[in-house]
Amino acid sequence: MDEKVKFIAAVCDGSVSITSLCETFGISRKTGYKWLNRYRQEGP
């Protein structure tokens, strides 16, 4: 599964903060929010 898809699934789960998820996935908060916003605008 693509890392972006895993990240979005974890965000949608809502049990962990985006900041924590970004640390776990080894990405910046800016990148995490960019992925999330792109998903919200364009869908899966």
PDBQT receptor file of N, H, CA, C and O in Angstrom, charges set to zero:
ATOM      1  N   MET A   1       0.847  -1.183   0.000  1.00  0.00    +0.000 N 
ATOM      2  CA  MET A   1       0.000   0.000   0.000  1.00  0.00    +0.000 C 
ATOM      3  C   MET A   1       0.892   1.245   0.000  1.00  0.00    +0.000 C 
ATOM      4  O   MET A   1       1.907   1.291   0.696  1.00  0.00    +0.000 OA
ATOM      5  N   ASP A   2       0.515   2.223  -0.763  1.00  0.00    +0.000 N 
ATOM      6  H   ASP A   2      -0.310   2.186  -1.328  1.00  0.00    +0.000 HD
ATOM      7  CA  ASP A   2       1.260   3.468  -0.878  1.00  0.00    +0.000 C 
ATOM      8  C   ASP A   2       1.323   4.192   0.474  1.00  0.00    +0.000 C 
ATOM      9  O   ASP A   2       0.355   4.183   1.235  1.00  0.00    +0.000 OA
ATOM     10  N   GLU A   3       2.447   4.805   0.760  1.00  0.00    +0.000 N 
ATOM     11  H   GLU A   3       3.234   4.813   0.142  1.00  0.00    +0.000 HD
ATOM     12  CA  GLU A   3       2.640   5.498   2.034  1.00  0.00    +0.000 C 
ATOM     13  C   GLU A   3       1.610   6.607   2.232  1.00  0.00    +0.000 C 
ATOM     14  O   GLU A   3       1.136   6.819   3.348  1.00  0.00    +0.000 OA
ATOM     15  N   LYS A   4       1.262   7.309   1.170  1.00  0.00    +0.000 N 
ATOM     16  H   LYS A   4       1.647   7.137   0.263  1.00  0.00    +0.000 HD
ATOM     17  CA  LYS A   4       0.261   8.378   1.275  1.00  0.00    +0.000 C 
ATOM     18  C   LYS A   4      -1.089   7.813   1.679  1.00  0.00    +0.000 C 
ATOM     19  O   LYS A   4      -1.794   8.402   2.498  1.00  0.00    +0.000 OA
ATOM     20  N   VAL A   5      -1.453   6.668   1.106  1.00  0.00    +0.000 N 
ATOM     21  H   VAL A   5      -0.880   6.189   0.441  1.00  0.00    +0.000 HD
ATOM     22  CA  VAL A   5      -2.733   6.035   1.418  1.00  0.00    +0.000 C 
ATOM     23  C   VAL A   5      -2.761   5.606   2.879  1.00  0.00    +0.000 C 
ATOM     24  O   VAL A   5      -3.768   5.790   3.562  1.00  0.00    +0.000 OA
ATOM     25  N   LYS A   6      -1.669   5.039   3.357  1.00  0.00    +0.000 N 
ATOM     26  H   LYS A   6      -0.850   4.889   2.802  1.00  0.00    +0.000 HD
ATOM     27  CA  LYS A   6      -1.585   4.637   4.764  1.00  0.00    +0.000 C 
ATOM     28  C   LYS A   6      -1.711   5.849   5.678  1.00  0.00    +0.000 C 
ATOM     29  O   LYS A   6      -2.396   5.797   6.699  1.00  0.00    +0.000 OA
ATOM     30  N   PHE A   7      -1.048   6.937   5.305  1.00  0.00    +0.000 N 
ATOM     31  H   PHE A   7      -0.492   6.979   4.475  1.00  0.00    +0.000 HD
ATOM     32  CA  PHE A   7      -1.100   8.161   6.105  1.00  0.00    +0.000 C 
ATOM     33  C   PHE A   7      -2.531   8.694   6.169  1.00  0.00    +0.000 C 
ATOM     34  O   PHE A   7      -3.024   9.013   7.251  1.00  0.00    +0.000 OA
ATOM     35  N   ILE A   8      -3.195   8.793   5.025  1.00  0.00    +0.000 N 
ATOM     36  H   ILE A   8      -2.795   8.534   4.147  1.00  0.00    +0.000 HD
ATOM     37  CA  ILE A   8      -4.567   9.310   4.979  1.00  0.00    +0.000 C 
ATOM     38  C   ILE A   8      -5.501   8.412   5.782  1.00  0.00    +0.000 C 
ATOM     39  O   ILE A   8      -6.368   8.910   6.500  1.00  0.00    +0.000 OA
ATOM     40  N   ALA A   9      -5.336   7.098   5.670  1.00  0.00    +0.000 N 
ATOM     41  H   ALA A   9      -4.632   6.694   5.087  1.00  0.00    +0.000 HD
ATOM     42  CA  ALA A   9      -6.169   6.167   6.433  1.00  0.00    +0.000 C 
ATOM     43  C   ALA A   9      -5.981   6.380   7.928  1.00  0.00    +0.000 C 
ATOM     44  O   ALA A   9      -6.949   6.342   8.687  1.00  0.00    +0.000 OA
ATOM     45  N   ALA A  10      -4.751   6.603   8.353  1.00  0.00    +0.000 N 
ATOM     46  H   ALA A  10      -3.964   6.634   7.736  1.00  0.00    +0.000 HD
ATOM     47  CA  ALA A  10      -4.475   6.833   9.769  1.00  0.00    +0.000 C 
ATOM     48  C   ALA A  10      -5.065   8.158  10.235  1.00  0.00    +0.000 C 
ATOM     49  O   ALA A  10      -5.574   8.250  11.352  1.00  0.00    +0.000 OA
ATOM     50  N   VAL A  11      -5.003   9.181   9.393  1.00  0.00    +0.000 N 
ATOM     51  H   VAL A  11      -4.590   9.107   8.486  1.00  0.00    +0.000 HD
ATOM     52  CA  VAL A  11      -5.600  10.477   9.742  1.00  0.00    +0.000 C 
ATOM     53  C   VAL A  11      -7.111  10.326   9.887  1.00  0.00    +0.000 C 
ATOM     54  O   VAL A  11      -7.698  10.841  10.838  1.00  0.00    +0.000 OA
ATOM     55  N   CYS A  12      -7.737   9.627   8.954  1.00  0.00    +0.000 N 
ATOM     56  H   CYS A  12      -7.260   9.209   8.182  1.00  0.00    +0.000 HD
ATOM     57  CA  CYS A  12      -9.190   9.440   8.982  1.00  0.00    +0.000 C 
ATOM     58  C   CYS A  12      -9.634   8.619  10.183  1.00  0.00    +0.000 C 
ATOM     59  O   CYS A  12     -10.752   8.783  10.673  1.00  0.00    +0.000 OA
ATOM     60  N   ASP A  13      -8.760   7.734  10.659  1.00  0.00    +0.000 N 
ATOM     61  H   ASP A  13      -7.852   7.601  10.261  1.00  0.00    +0.000 HD
ATOM     62  CA  ASP A  13      -9.046   6.940  11.855  1.00  0.00    +0.000 C 
ATOM     63  C   ASP A  13      -9.237   7.862  13.058  1.00  0.00    +0.000 C 
ATOM     64  O   ASP A  13     -10.079   7.598  13.916  1.00  0.00    +0.000 OA
ATOM     65  N   GLY A  14      -8.460   8.935  13.122  1.00  0.00    +0.000 N 
ATOM     66  H   GLY A  14      -7.776   9.149  12.425  1.00  0.00    +0.000 HD
ATOM     67  CA  GLY A  14      -8.631   9.965  14.136  1.00  0.00    +0.000 C 
ATOM     68  C   GLY A  14      -8.091   9.655  15.514  1.00  0.00    +0.000 C 
ATOM     69  O   GLY A  14      -8.303  10.437  16.441  1.00  0.00    +0.000 OA
ATOM     70  N   SER A  15      -7.403   8.543  15.680  1.00  0.00    +0.000 N 
ATOM     71  H   SER A  15      -7.231   7.907  14.927  1.00  0.00    +0.000 HD
ATOM     72  CA  SER A  15      -6.930   8.176  17.013  1.00  0.00    +0.000 C 
ATOM     73  C   SER A  15      -5.577   8.791  17.360  1.00  0.00    +0.000 C 
ATOM     74  O   SER A  15      -5.166   8.778  18.521  1.00  0.00    +0.000 OA
ATOM     75  N   VAL A  16      -4.882   9.330  16.352  1.00  0.00    +0.000 N 
ATOM     76  H   VAL A  16      -5.216   9.341  15.410  1.00  0.00    +0.000 HD
ATOM     77  CA  VAL A  16      -3.550   9.901  16.566  1.00  0.00    +0.000 C 
ATOM     78  C   VAL A  16      -3.501  11.270  15.897  1.00  0.00    +0.000 C 
ATOM     79  O   VAL A  16      -4.118  11.480  14.853  1.00  0.00    +0.000 OA
ATOM     80  N   SER A  17      -2.772  12.191  16.497  1.00  0.00    +0.000 N 
ATOM     81  H   SER A  17      -2.271  12.020  17.345  1.00  0.00    +0.000 HD
ATOM     82  CA  SER A  17      -2.661  13.534  15.923  1.00  0.00    +0.000 C 
ATOM     83  C   SER A  17      -1.870  13.502  14.619  1.00  0.00    +0.000 C 
ATOM     84  O   SER A  17      -1.062  12.604  14.384  1.00  0.00    +0.000 OA
ATOM     85  N   ILE A  18      -2.118  14.490  13.793  1.00  0.00    +0.000 N 
ATOM     86  H   ILE A  18      -2.774  15.220  13.985  1.00  0.00    +0.000 HD
ATOM     87  CA  ILE A  18      -1.400  14.585  12.521  1.00  0.00    +0.000 C 
ATOM     88  C   ILE A  18       0.091  14.769  12.774  1.00  0.00    +0.000 C 
ATOM     89  O   ILE A  18       0.919  14.208  12.057  1.00  0.00    +0.000 OA
ATOM     90  N   THR A  19       0.432  15.548  13.785  1.00  0.00    +0.000 N 
ATOM     91  H   THR A  19      -0.241  16.004  14.368  1.00  0.00    +0.000 HD
ATOM     92  CA  THR A  19       1.843  15.761  14.112  1.00  0.00    +0.000 C 
ATOM     93  C   THR A  19       2.529  14.438  14.441  1.00  0.00    +0.000 C 
ATOM     94  O   THR A  19       3.629  14.172  13.956  1.00  0.00    +0.000 OA
ATOM     95  N   SER A  20       1.891  13.614  15.255  1.00  0.00    +0.000 N 
ATOM     96  H   SER A  20       0.997  13.830  15.649  1.00  0.00    +0.000 HD
ATOM     97  CA  SER A  20       2.461  12.310  15.608  1.00  0.00    +0.000 C 
ATOM     98  C   SER A  20       2.580  11.406  14.386  1.00  0.00    +0.000 C 
ATOM     99  O   SER A  20       3.576  10.702  14.218  1.00  0.00    +0.000 OA
ATOM    100  N   LEU A  21       1.561  11.434  13.541  1.00  0.00    +0.000 N 
ATOM    101  H   LEU A  21       0.752  12.006  13.677  1.00  0.00    +0.000 HD
ATOM    102  CA  LEU A  21       1.607  10.614  12.331  1.00  0.00    +0.000 C 
ATOM    103  C   LEU A  21       2.736  11.050  11.414  1.00  0.00    +0.000 C 
ATOM    104  O   LEU A  21       3.416  10.213  10.820  1.00  0.00    +0.000 OA
ATOM    105  N   CYS A  22       2.939  12.351  11.295  1.00  0.00    +0.000 N 
ATOM    106  H   CYS A  22       2.386  13.031  11.777  1.00  0.00    +0.000 HD
ATOM    107  CA  CYS A  22       4.028  12.857  10.456  1.00  0.00    +0.000 C 
ATOM    108  C   CYS A  22       5.373  12.359  10.977  1.00  0.00    +0.000 C 
ATOM    109  O   CYS A  22       6.239  11.966  10.196  1.00  0.00    +0.000 OA
ATOM    110  N   GLU A  23       5.542  12.377  12.289  1.00  0.00    +0.000 N 
ATOM    111  H   GLU A  23       4.839  12.696  12.923  1.00  0.00    +0.000 HD
ATOM    112  CA  GLU A  23       6.785  11.866  12.879  1.00  0.00    +0.000 C 
ATOM    113  C   GLU A  23       6.937  10.381  12.582  1.00  0.00    +0.000 C 
ATOM    114  O   GLU A  23       8.025   9.923  12.231  1.00  0.00    +0.000 OA
ATOM    115  N   THR A  24       5.853   9.632  12.722  1.00  0.00    +0.000 N 
ATOM    116  H   THR A  24       4.970  10.004  13.007  1.00  0.00    +0.000 HD
ATOM    117  CA  THR A  24       5.883   8.192  12.474  1.00  0.00    +0.000 C 
ATOM    118  C   THR A  24       6.238   7.876  11.022  1.00  0.00    +0.000 C 
ATOM    119  O   THR A  24       7.004   6.951  10.750  1.00  0.00    +0.000 OA
ATOM    120  N   PHE A  25       5.682   8.645  10.102  1.00  0.00    +0.000 N 
ATOM    121  H   PHE A  25       5.060   9.396  10.323  1.00  0.00    +0.000 HD
ATOM    122  CA  PHE A  25       5.916   8.406   8.680  1.00  0.00    +0.000 C 
ATOM    123  C   PHE A  25       7.186   9.071   8.175  1.00  0.00    +0.000 C 
ATOM    124  O   PHE A  25       7.580   8.874   7.025  1.00  0.00    +0.000 OA
ATOM    125  N   GLY A  26       7.827   9.858   9.030  1.00  0.00    +0.000 N 
ATOM    126  H   GLY A  26       7.506  10.018   9.964  1.00  0.00    +0.000 HD
ATOM    127  CA  GLY A  26       9.081  10.498   8.650  1.00  0.00    +0.000 C 
ATOM    128  C   GLY A  26       8.911  11.618   7.635  1.00  0.00    +0.000 C 
ATOM    129  O   GLY A  26       9.768  11.831   6.777  1.00  0.00    +0.000 OA
ATOM    130  N   ILE A  27       7.785  12.335   7.743  1.00  0.00    +0.000 N 
ATOM    131  H   ILE A  27       7.089  12.161   8.440  1.00  0.00    +0.000 HD
ATOM    132  CA  ILE A  27       7.526  13.453   6.837  1.00  0.00    +0.000 C 
ATOM    133  C   ILE A  27       7.309  14.718   7.658  1.00  0.00    +0.000 C 
ATOM    134  O   ILE A  27       7.043  14.654   8.858  1.00  0.00    +0.000 OA
ATOM    135  N   SER A  28       7.425  15.857   7.005  1.00  0.00    +0.000 N 
ATOM    136  H   SER A  28       7.641  15.910   6.030  1.00  0.00    +0.000 HD
ATOM    137  CA  SER A  28       7.181  17.124   7.696  1.00  0.00    +0.000 C 
ATOM    138  C   SER A  28       5.674  17.341   7.845  1.00  0.00    +0.000 C 
ATOM    139  O   SER A  28       4.875  16.742   7.126  1.00  0.00    +0.000 OA
ATOM    140  N   ARG A  29       5.300  18.206   8.787  1.00  0.00    +0.000 N 
ATOM    141  H   ARG A  29       5.949  18.693   9.371  1.00  0.00    +0.000 HD
ATOM    142  CA  ARG A  29       3.886  18.542   8.951  1.00  0.00    +0.000 C 
ATOM    143  C   ARG A  29       3.352  19.190   7.672  1.00  0.00    +0.000 C 
ATOM    144  O   ARG A  29       2.211  18.953   7.275  1.00  0.00    +0.000 OA
ATOM    145  N   LYS A  30       4.184  20.001   7.039  1.00  0.00    +0.000 N 
ATOM    146  H   LYS A  30       5.110  20.194   7.362  1.00  0.00    +0.000 HD
ATOM    147  CA  LYS A  30       3.778  20.653   5.790  1.00  0.00    +0.000 C 
ATOM    148  C   LYS A  30       3.393  19.613   4.741  1.00  0.00    +0.000 C 
ATOM    149  O   LYS A  30       2.370  19.752   4.071  1.00  0.00    +0.000 OA
ATOM    150  N   THR A  31       4.208  18.580   4.601  1.00  0.00    +0.000 N 
ATOM    151  H   THR A  31       5.040  18.467   5.146  1.00  0.00    +0.000 HD
ATOM    152  CA  THR A  31       3.917  17.512   3.644  1.00  0.00    +0.000 C 
ATOM    153  C   THR A  31       2.659  16.753   4.046  1.00  0.00    +0.000 C 
ATOM    154  O   THR A  31       1.827  16.438   3.195  1.00  0.00    +0.000 OA
ATOM    155  N   GLY A  32       2.514  16.459   5.328  1.00  0.00    +0.000 N 
ATOM    156  H   GLY A  32       3.190  16.715   6.019  1.00  0.00    +0.000 HD
ATOM    157  CA  GLY A  32       1.327  15.750   5.813  1.00  0.00    +0.000 C 
ATOM    158  C   GLY A  32       0.048  16.503   5.499  1.00  0.00    +0.000 C 
ATOM    159  O   GLY A  32      -0.927  15.914   5.032  1.00  0.00    +0.000 OA
ATOM    160  N   TYR A  33       0.050  17.793   5.751  1.00  0.00    +0.000 N 
ATOM    161  H   TYR A  33       0.842  18.271   6.130  1.00  0.00    +0.000 HD
ATOM    162  CA  TYR A  33      -1.133  18.595   5.458  1.00  0.00    +0.000 C 
ATOM    163  C   TYR A  33      -1.355  18.743   3.954  1.00  0.00    +0.000 C 
ATOM    164  O   TYR A  33      -2.497  18.825   3.501  1.00  0.00    +0.000 OA
ATOM    165  N   LYS A  34      -0.275  18.778   3.182  1.00  0.00    +0.000 N 
ATOM    166  H   LYS A  34       0.652  18.712   3.549  1.00  0.00    +0.000 HD
ATOM    167  CA  LYS A  34      -0.402  18.849   1.720  1.00  0.00    +0.000 C 
ATOM    168  C   LYS A  34      -1.083  17.580   1.206  1.00  0.00    +0.000 C 
ATOM    169  O   LYS A  34      -1.992  17.654   0.379  1.00  0.00    +0.000 OA
ATOM    170  N   TRP A  35      -0.643  16.413   1.695  1.00  0.00    +0.000 N 
ATOM    171  H   TRP A  35       0.096  16.353   2.367  1.00  0.00    +0.000 HD
ATOM    172  CA  TRP A  35      -1.273  15.150   1.303  1.00  0.00    +0.000 C 
ATOM    173  C   TRP A  35      -2.743  15.129   1.694  1.00  0.00    +0.000 C 
ATOM    174  O   TRP A  35      -3.596  14.722   0.905  1.00  0.00    +0.000 OA
ATOM    175  N   LEU A  36      -3.037  15.573   2.924  1.00  0.00    +0.000 N 
ATOM    176  H   LEU A  36      -2.344  15.903   3.564  1.00  0.00    +0.000 HD
ATOM    177  CA  LEU A  36      -4.408  15.561   3.422  1.00  0.00    +0.000 C 
ATOM    178  C   LEU A  36      -5.292  16.505   2.607  1.00  0.00    +0.000 C 
ATOM    179  O   LEU A  36      -6.400  16.134   2.219  1.00  0.00    +0.000 OA
ATOM    180  N   ASN A  37      -4.817  17.702   2.351  1.00  0.00    +0.000 N 
ATOM    181  H   ASN A  37      -3.917  18.003   2.666  1.00  0.00    +0.000 HD
ATOM    182  CA  ASN A  37      -5.606  18.662   1.575  1.00  0.00    +0.000 C 
ATOM    183  C   ASN A  37      -5.832  18.182   0.147  1.00  0.00    +0.000 C 
ATOM    184  O   ASN A  37      -6.915  18.359  -0.410  1.00  0.00    +0.000 OA
ATOM    185  N   ARG A  38      -4.809  17.575  -0.442  1.00  0.00    +0.000 N 
ATOM    186  H   ARG A  38      -3.929  17.431   0.010  1.00  0.00    +0.000 HD
ATOM    187  CA  ARG A  38      -4.954  17.033  -1.797  1.00  0.00    +0.000 C 
ATOM    188  C   ARG A  38      -5.998  15.915  -1.805  1.00  0.00    +0.000 C 
ATOM    189  O   ARG A  38      -6.806  15.831  -2.731  1.00  0.00    +0.000 OA
ATOM    190  N   TYR A  39      -5.989  15.062  -0.787  1.00  0.00    +0.000 N 
ATOM    191  H   TYR A  39      -5.333  15.131  -0.035  1.00  0.00    +0.000 HD
ATOM    192  CA  TYR A  39      -6.976  13.987  -0.686  1.00  0.00    +0.000 C 
ATOM    193  C   TYR A  39      -8.383  14.563  -0.558  1.00  0.00    +0.000 C 
ATOM    194  O   TYR A  39      -9.318  14.083  -1.199  1.00  0.00    +0.000 OA
ATOM    195  N   ARG A  40      -8.525  15.594   0.273  1.00  0.00    +0.000 N 
ATOM    196  H   ARG A  40      -7.765  15.983   0.793  1.00  0.00    +0.000 HD
ATOM    197  CA  ARG A  40      -9.845  16.204   0.474  1.00  0.00    +0.000 C 
ATOM    198  C   ARG A  40     -10.365  16.865  -0.800  1.00  0.00    +0.000 C 
ATOM    199  O   ARG A  40     -11.571  16.863  -1.048  1.00  0.00    +0.000 OA
ATOM    200  N   GLN A  41      -9.477  17.426  -1.604  1.00  0.00    +0.000 N 
ATOM    201  H   GLN A  41      -8.497  17.427  -1.403  1.00  0.00    +0.000 HD
ATOM    202  CA  GLN A  41      -9.886  18.099  -2.839  1.00  0.00    +0.000 C 
ATOM    203  C   GLN A  41     -10.134  17.125  -3.986  1.00  0.00    +0.000 C 
ATOM    204  O   GLN A  41     -11.093  17.279  -4.742  1.00  0.00    +0.000 OA
ATOM    205  N   GLU A  42      -9.266  16.123  -4.113  1.00  0.00    +0.000 N 
ATOM    206  H   GLU A  42      -8.486  15.998  -3.499  1.00  0.00    +0.000 HD
ATOM    207  CA  GLU A  42      -9.304  15.242  -5.280  1.00  0.00    +0.000 C 
ATOM    208  C   GLU A  42      -9.865  13.857  -5.000  1.00  0.00    +0.000 C 
ATOM    209  O   GLU A  42     -10.210  13.130  -5.932  1.00  0.00    +0.000 OA
ATOM    210  N   GLY A  43      -9.959  13.483  -3.733  1.00  0.00    +0.000 N 
ATOM    211  H   GLY A  43      -9.678  14.073  -2.976  1.00  0.00    +0.000 HD
ATOM    212  CA  GLY A  43     -10.429  12.146  -3.396  1.00  0.00    +0.000 C 
ATOM    213  C   GLY A  43      -9.316  11.115  -3.520  1.00  0.00    +0.000 C 
ATOM    214  O   GLY A  43      -8.168  11.460  -3.799  1.00  0.00    +0.000 OA
ATOM    215  N   PRO A  44      -9.660   9.854  -3.312  1.00  0.00    +0.000 N 
ATOM    216  CA  PRO A  44      -8.647   8.787  -3.344  1.00  0.00    +0.000 C 
ATOM    217  C   PRO A  44      -8.063   8.527  -4.717  1.00  0.00    +0.000 C 
ATOM    218  O   PRO A  44      -7.205   7.656  -4.869  1.00  0.00    +0.000 OA
TER     219      PRO A  44
